[in-house]
Structure formats: C-alpha cells, structure tokens
Amino acid sequence: MSVKTSYDYDPIAEGYTAENETSLVNAYYERPAMLELAGDVTGRRILDAGCGAGPLFAELRERGAVVTGVDASAGMLELARRRLGADADLRVVDLAGPLPFPDDTFDDVVASLVLHYLEDWGPTLAEIRRVLKPGGRLLVSVDHPFVITLMQQAAGEKPKYFEVRNRTEEWVMGGQTTTLSFWDRPLHAMTEAFTAAGFRISVISEPPAVPEAREVFPEEFRDRPGLRFLSFLFFVLEAG
C-alpha cells in the first residue's frame, strides 16, 4: 500500500543535513540524548525509523549495532548512502504504511523526530510493535507539546492544547524551500497511543544538552543556569 506523506524533505535534503550535523538541538541535544537512552547496543538489531541522512544510524553502527534505516525521502536516503556506504541496509518506506519486515525482527526501534509528522499514530505504532521482538524497545523523540503551546501563546494565538491539531511550517535550507506538516498532540494523547499499541512506558525524559553545548553556543546559554531547555520530549517504551 502506498501512503502519501504530508512532508517532503527532498528539496531541502542537503541543506537540512548540513544543519543537522552541527546545530544545537540536533548535534548537541537530541542525538546525544537518544544515544544515552539506547545505552549499550552491541550486537542489537536496530531499525532507525525515519533515519534521514543517517547520523544516528552511523553512531549506532559504530557502537556495535546491526542497523537498518528507513525513510520516506529518497533524497535523504541518497545522502545517507553516501555517508554509510553501499552495503548499508537503507529503504524508502513511509512510516504511515506497512513496514517491509517480518514479525519479531528487531531488538530496538529508534524513531527520532518523526512521529510528529503523522496524524494517526495507531497504525504506525502497531507496525513497530509487530516488527519488535517481545521485550524489545522503542525509543522516541518528538516535539515537546509544552514548547509548541508556549510558542503559539507568545505569538498571540490561542492554542487548543488538548486536541490533536495540524501545524504547517515553511522551511528554507540550502537555498531551497519546502512546506512541512506537523501534528501536535497533548502528552496524554501520546501516552495513550503508546499503551494502546501494547507498549509499557519505562522512561519519559527531558534531558540536558551535552556540556560542550555551552562552549559552542555561549549566547544560547548566557542566561540559563543549566543545560536544560524545552525542545523535545523523549520516551523509552518496552514491547509487551
């Protein structure tokens, strides 16, 4: 079954990848946090769901995992193959549709900043649960629901926090433009979707950036006593 995505990274693939390599929220916050939550992955078979150009794939593989990457953007996967080599297991897959893997294939699935592009999490989480081994883990990072609400309030809007609601943004990167469609949902809707799909929530995390962030981005932390800031929300879920 082919499912049309509501986001298109192909036009900005190169620009986004360059930004992702060095940005505060990606390189010094989200990616280190996901790796910390993953822990020792030696020998574990991992699906990088929404792998983009492969930075997390590369880190997991370097730490001894056997990684498969899927993404809806052929342009991003082309960049991933340049990074990871011709033998990397990379496939064009839309997470809104079925996953092309047998039951109980993976020890872990990492879904890094991808679920917030989906209106309905139910089918996607069911497919992830299907391809995970019993007791396997799903690691998730998404836009923090509180920060989106605060940003909308600061802009003079009246956000309807307790509803699942659509938000579109125009992104310009590398001189190219695309429109991305996000689906914001309250925290309770996230946790209910996870448990309905058969997952047990073991961790909900709001981690700090890595210490090096203060040196590289001194202006961002000038008035902050610590390294924590609202940006993304992280979960570790266990398949029942």
N, C-alpha and C positions, 0 to 999 in steps of 0.2 A: 504494500500500500504506500502510495506517495502522499506526503503531507506537506503543504506549503508552509514555510516558515514565515514568521512575522518580523524577521530581522535578516539583514543582508550585510555580512561583513566583507564580501568580496571587493567592493570598491575601495575600502579603507584597509585592506589586509596588511599591506606593507607599512602604512603609517601607524596603525594600531599596534602592530608587532614591535616596531621601534619604540613606541611609547611604553609598552608593557615591559620592555626589558629593563627600564631604569626608573619608572615612576614610583612615587612614594607608596601609593595604595596597592600596586601590584608587586613590585620587586622587594619592597621593604616591609610589607604588611600582609597582604593576602597570601602570597605564595609561601613565605616562611611559616605562616600560621598553619596552612594546610599540611606542610611537611612535618611540622611539630605534632599535629594531631595524628598523622599517619604513623609516626614512630618508626620502629624497625620493620622495614618492608622486604627484607632479604628473602628471596625465593617466592614471594607472594605474587599471584597473578592479578593484575590490576587493570580495570577499564577506566581510562581517562575520558569521561563523557563530556564532550564539548572541549576538546583538547586544544583548539585554536592552532597556533603556530608551534605548539609543543614544548613550552618552557617547563611546565610541571612534569610532563612525560619524561623529559630529559633528566630532571632531578631524581625522579623515582627510579628510572632505569639505572642511573649512576649509583643509587643506593641498593641495587641488587634486585629490584622488582622486574617481573616479566610484564611488560606494559602493552596494551592495545589502546589506540586512540581513535575516537570517532568525533566528527564534527559535521555540521550542515554546510559549512563553507568550503567549497573546493579550493578557493583562493588561499584560505588559511592553511589547508592541508598541504598545498604545494610548498608553502613556506616551512611547514613542519617537516616535510620530507627533505628539504634542503638542510635543515638543522640535524635531523635524526638519522639520515641515511636511507638508501634504497630498500634496506631489509626491514625497516620499521613497519609494524602492523598498523596501518592507518586506513580508515574507511570513511567515505562520505555517508553519513547517517543523520537523519533528522530525529532528534530525541522525542518529538511528538508522535512518532510512529513506532513500529516494532523494531526490536534490536535483532540483528542477524547472528545471534549466538544461541547455542543450546542451553537448556536449564543447567543451573549449578556450575557455571563456567569459571566465575571469578571469586577470588578471596575478598577483594575490595573493589568498590566503585568510587571514584572521586568525581564530583560534579561541581566544578569550580566556576562560580559566577555565570551559571547557565539557566537554572530553573526559573529565574525571574523573567525569562523571555516567554514562558509558557503560560497560557491562560488556565489550562486544566492540568494539574499535577498528577491526577489519578492514574491515567494510562501509563505515563512515563515511570512513575514510582512502581507500578505493578510490573512493568517490564524489567526494571532494575532489580526488583526483588526476585524475579524469576531467574535471572542470569547469575545472581549471587548464590554462593554455597550457603547452606544452613549455618548460621552464626557469622556470616560474612558482614562486612561493614560498608556503609555508605557514608562518605564524607562530603558535606555540602557547605558551600559558601554562597550567600545571596545578599542583595542589597538589604541593609538593616531597615526594617519597617519604620523605626522611630525617626531615623535621619531624613527619610523621604517626607514624612509628615511635617517635621520641623522646617524643612526647606520650603515646602509648599505654604506653610503658615507665614514664614518670613517674607514670601513673595506676595502676600496679601490674599492668598487663596483660602478656601475653606475645605480642607481635605476630609474625605469620608473614610477615616482610618479603618473602620470595622467592615468595610466592603472590599471585595476583590475588584480592583479598578485598573483601567488601562492608562498608560502614560507614554507619550512618544517624544523622542528627542532627535534632533538633527546633529550628527557628529561630523566634524571636519578634521581629517587627519591626513597628513602627507599630501595636502592639496586636493584631496578627494572628499566627497560628501556622501553620506548615506543617512537614512532615517531608521531608527531602531524603535521597536515597540516593546514596552515593559509592562508586566502585570504585577502591580503592587498588592500585597495581601497582608493582613494583620498577623501577628505572631500566633494567635490561636488557630488561624486557618492553616498555617504551616504545620504546627504540631499535630493537628487533627488529620491532615493529609498523610503525614508520616505514619501515624499509628494505624490509620485505616488501611494502609498498604502493607501492614504486617511488620513494621519496624518498631524497635524499642529505642527510645531516646536515651543515650548514655552521656552525652555531653552537649551543652549549649555554651558557646564561648564568645566572648568579646575581648579578644587578645590585644596586647600592645604591639606596636611596631617594634622591629628589632632595634637594638641600641644604636647601630650605625646610622639610623634614620636621622637622628638629631644632628649628626655631623654633616650629612649630605644636604639636609633641608632645614638649616637653622632657623629660617624665618617662620616655617610652619610650626615650630615648637617653642618659639620665643616666649609666648605667654602661657605655655602648658607646663604644669608641674611634672607630668609624667609623659609616657609614650602612648597612652590610650586616647582614642578619638572615635567618634561614631562614624562608621563607614559600612562595614559588612557584618553579618551575623553568621556564625559557624555552628554546624551540628555534626556530631558523630552518632550514627544510627546503627543498630545491630539487627540483622535479619533474623526473625523468629523462626 
